[in-house]
Amino acid sequence: MKIEQTPIEGLLILTPRRYVDARGSFEETWRAEQFNAAVGREVHFVQDNESRSASGVLRGLHYQSPPFAQGKLVRVSSGAAWDVAVDLRAGSPTFGQHHAMRLDAELGLNFWIPEGFAHGFLALEEGTVFNYKCTARYDAASECSLRWDDSKLAIDWHLDGLHSAPVLSLKDASAPNFSDFKPTT
């Protein structure tokens, strides 16, 4: 597995080795000892999630407040998504900055988003399947979100290919702005 740092400390891109022959392909998408060595600590995943989205569905920007903050190892197993992580860590030199990238089934990249980040994605293809390995269970009382199109975050969601505005949940459409966010220490 190839592991790359992003411009924001803590965010990692993991590229599994893919073996292709006449039968199809095989890849190991995650291995504990390699992953833990890359992040510099032992990570325990406690919940796996999967979402299926139509093209143009935008989910996020979501996070859970402590003590239920989640680290997420995400990948797309079918289709494609534009994936975004926003640094919400108090005192971080990249606080409020984001990293965005394309995740798709063809490349098979994994994106590690540690605790302290908001996360969201835009489904770029019909039937996009998005998989998450999470370090904390879902806790409704700790669930928070930020407005996906907040001008202070200045996220380019690559909306040019959409035929209409992105499809949002009511929660995401009414999420608070980044300026209302109060970091925890």
Phi, psi and omega per residue, in radians:
M1 nan 2.302 3.076
K2 -1.628 2.327 -3.097
I3 -2.161 2.214 -3.108
E4 -2.133 2.481 3.010
Q5 -1.405 2.652 2.994
T6 -1.781 3.059 3.070
P7 -1.118 -0.270 3.110
I8 -1.829 2.094 -3.104
E9 -0.953 2.326 3.100
G10 1.766 -0.536 3.101
L11 -1.408 2.246 -3.094
L12 -2.222 2.568 3.016
I13 -1.921 2.189 -3.119
L14 -2.007 2.186 3.132
T15 -1.951 1.892 3.117
P16 -1.224 2.680 2.996
R17 -1.318 2.321 3.129
R18 -1.999 2.277 3.113
Y19 -1.869 2.097 -3.059
V20 -2.083 2.342 3.001
D21 -2.550 -2.948 -3.070
A22 -1.076 -0.403 -3.128
R23 -1.410 -0.382 -3.056
G24 2.436 -2.326 -3.109
S25 -2.522 2.857 3.083
F26 -2.512 2.439 3.017
E27 -2.617 2.564 3.007
E28 -1.605 2.006 -3.009
T29 -1.480 -0.317 -3.125
W30 -2.831 2.434 3.039
R31 -2.419 2.191 -3.003
A32 -0.942 -0.898 -3.033
E33 -1.147 -0.659 3.093
Q34 -1.184 -0.777 -3.127
F35 -1.106 -0.855 -3.129
N36 -1.065 -0.666 3.083
A37 -1.103 -0.683 -3.117
A38 -1.189 -0.688 -3.114
V39 -1.548 -0.174 3.052
G40 1.371 0.345 3.097
R41 -2.835 2.865 3.087
E42 -1.472 2.132 -3.117
V43 -1.872 2.318 3.091
H44 -1.974 2.107 3.047
F45 -1.584 2.343 -3.065
V46 -2.064 -0.138 -3.085
Q47 -2.698 2.378 3.006
D48 -1.954 2.392 3.118
N49 -2.209 2.710 3.064
E50 -2.477 2.328 3.034
S51 -2.137 2.597 3.047
R52 -2.080 2.311 -3.048
S53 -2.381 2.533 3.000
A54 -1.326 2.780 3.074
S55 -1.000 2.329 3.121
G56 1.617 -0.069 3.081
V57 -1.355 2.264 3.095
L58 -1.994 2.157 3.127
R59 -2.025 2.085 3.096
G60 2.246 3.099 0.194
L61 -1.620 2.099 -3.027
H62 -1.973 2.630 2.981
Y63 -2.786 2.857 3.024
Q64 -2.020 2.407 3.135
S65 -1.379 2.701 3.098
P66 -1.034 2.589 0.169
P67 -1.552 0.203 -3.119
F68 -1.845 0.376 3.091
A69 -0.987 2.424 -3.078
Q70 -1.959 2.348 2.805
G71 -1.549 2.538 -3.100
K72 -2.338 2.306 2.944
L73 -1.845 1.976 -2.996
V74 -2.050 2.651 3.072
R75 -2.764 2.796 3.071
V76 -1.870 2.171 -3.131
S77 -1.749 -0.215 3.054
S78 -2.699 2.312 -3.136
G79 1.534 -2.611 -3.088
A80 -2.697 2.642 3.129
A81 -2.531 2.643 2.951
W82 -1.692 2.002 -2.980
D83 -1.877 2.436 -3.045
V84 -2.355 2.368 3.009
A85 -2.198 2.291 -3.127
V86 -1.984 2.240 -3.126
D87 -1.287 2.039 3.106
L88 -1.996 0.251 -3.070
R89 -1.335 2.139 3.108
A90 -1.026 2.298 3.100
G91 1.429 -0.047 3.134
S92 -1.250 2.409 3.100
P93 -1.151 -0.253 3.116
T94 -1.949 0.368 3.109
F95 -0.919 2.265 3.127
G96 1.476 -0.129 3.094
Q97 -1.568 2.826 -3.120
H98 -2.315 2.798 2.978
H99 -2.185 2.332 -3.132
A100 -2.256 2.578 -3.141
M101 -2.796 2.795 3.078
R102 -1.509 2.274 2.991
L103 -2.026 2.312 3.097
D104 -2.584 2.836 -3.105
A105 -1.159 -0.562 -3.093
E106 -1.115 -0.810 3.136
L107 -1.423 -0.560 3.084
G108 1.249 0.413 -3.134
L109 -1.179 2.614 2.974
N110 -1.947 2.544 -3.131
F111 -2.188 2.069 3.107
W112 -1.597 2.151 3.117
I113 -2.122 1.795 -3.084
P114 -1.258 3.010 3.056
E115 -0.943 2.534 3.109
G116 1.712 0.221 3.115
F117 -2.210 2.560 2.915
A118 -1.561 2.634 -3.057
H119 -2.404 2.490 3.048
G120 -2.759 2.883 3.080
F121 -2.650 2.725 3.048
L122 -1.980 2.150 3.080
A123 -1.264 2.157 -3.095
L124 -1.664 -0.248 -3.126
E125 -2.356 2.686 3.078
E126 -1.074 2.404 3.083
G127 1.231 0.544 3.112
T128 -1.201 2.238 3.116
V129 -1.897 2.104 -3.056
F130 -1.990 2.223 -3.122
N131 -1.975 2.414 3.137
Y132 -2.246 2.314 2.888
K133 -1.823 2.207 -3.023
C134 -2.047 2.516 -3.123
T135 -1.533 -0.168 3.077
A136 -2.439 2.627 3.141
R137 -1.229 2.781 3.044
Y138 -1.150 2.330 3.102
D139 -2.354 1.872 -3.046
A140 -0.985 -0.647 -3.107
A141 -1.214 -0.368 -3.127
S142 -1.730 -0.076 -3.074
E143 -1.233 2.314 3.140
C144 -2.414 2.866 3.078
S145 -2.600 2.818 3.057
L146 -2.172 2.666 3.141
R147 -1.124 2.186 -3.063
W148 -1.121 -0.537 -3.059
D149 -1.904 0.438 3.128
D150 -1.047 2.213 -3.089
S151 -1.138 -0.480 3.113
K152 -1.171 -0.535 3.109
L153 -1.412 -0.486 3.065
A154 0.881 0.856 -3.138
I155 -1.489 2.216 3.006
D156 -1.522 1.861 -3.088
W157 -1.512 0.046 3.141
H158 1.010 0.900 -3.089
L159 -1.448 -0.115 -3.039
D160 -0.984 -0.545 -3.112
G161 -1.425 -0.122 -3.113
L162 -1.427 2.575 3.111
H163 -1.531 -0.194 3.119
S164 -2.649 -3.090 3.092
A165 -1.129 2.699 3.105
P166 -1.075 2.641 3.120
V167 -1.571 2.151 -3.063
L168 -2.140 2.671 2.947
S169 -1.280 2.848 3.074
L170 -1.054 -0.685 3.133
K171 -1.068 -0.795 -3.115
D172 -1.226 -0.616 -3.140
A173 -1.173 -0.441 -3.111
S174 -1.952 0.317 -3.122
A175 -1.120 2.621 3.129
P176 -1.258 2.814 3.107
N177 -1.346 2.799 3.122
F178 -1.040 -0.626 -3.129
S179 -1.082 -0.335 3.096
D180 -1.537 -0.114 -3.097
F181 -1.296 2.335 3.094
K182 -2.058 1.897 -3.115
P183 -1.171 2.609 3.045
T184 -1.754 2.699 -3.125
T185 -1.665 nan nan
